[in-house]
Amino acid sequence: AAVGIGFAAVLVLAIGYGQPPWISLVLAFSFALYGLVKKKVNIGGLESLAAETAVQFLPALAYLVWLGGQGTLAFGSHGAGHTALLAATGLVTAIPLVCFGAAAIRVPLSTLGLLQYLAPTFQFLLGIFYFHEAMPPERWAGFSLVWLALTILTWDA
C-alpha cells in the first residue's frame, strides 16, 4: 500500500509539473542504492569513506589537472581564506559520510530509509517558512501522499 501511495505522489507531482521529476527520481534511487550498498558491505564508517575516496581519487585528480590547464582551478588562487573554506568543505562532507557509514551497519534498512526523509523535509519546511516558496495544491497533495505512505510503512514495520 505504501509503495502505491508513493507512486501516486510522484504521479500527482509529475502531472502538476507537466513532466516526470527526473532529477528527484534519479537522486532518490541513487541515494537508496547508496544506502543499500552501505548496509550490505558492512564495513565501518571510516573504512567505507576511505574506499569511496580511493575509487574517486583518479577521476577527481584528472578533473583538477584539467581545470588547472584551463586556468579555472579555484583552490589556492584566491587567498588563504578562500583556500581554508574550500579545504573545510572536505570535513563538512566527510564527517556526515563517516557517521552515515557507521550508522548504516547498525540500524535496520527500514529505519535508515525513513531517516533519509529528514533532510528533504527540513528543506521543504525551510522553503515554505523562511523563503516563502509558492506551494500550489499539487505540491501539497504530493507532500501529503509521501507522508501518508511513510506513515503506513512505519505502522506496518
Secondary structure, DSSP 8 states (H G I E B T S, - for coil): -HHHHHHHHHHHHHHHHTS--HHHHHHHHHHHHHHHHHHHH---HHHHHHHHHHHHHHHHHHHHHHHHHHT---TTSS-HHHHHHHHHHHHHHHHHHHHHHHHHTTS-HHHHHHHTTHHHHHHHHHHHHTS-----HHHHHHHHHHHHHHHHHHHH-
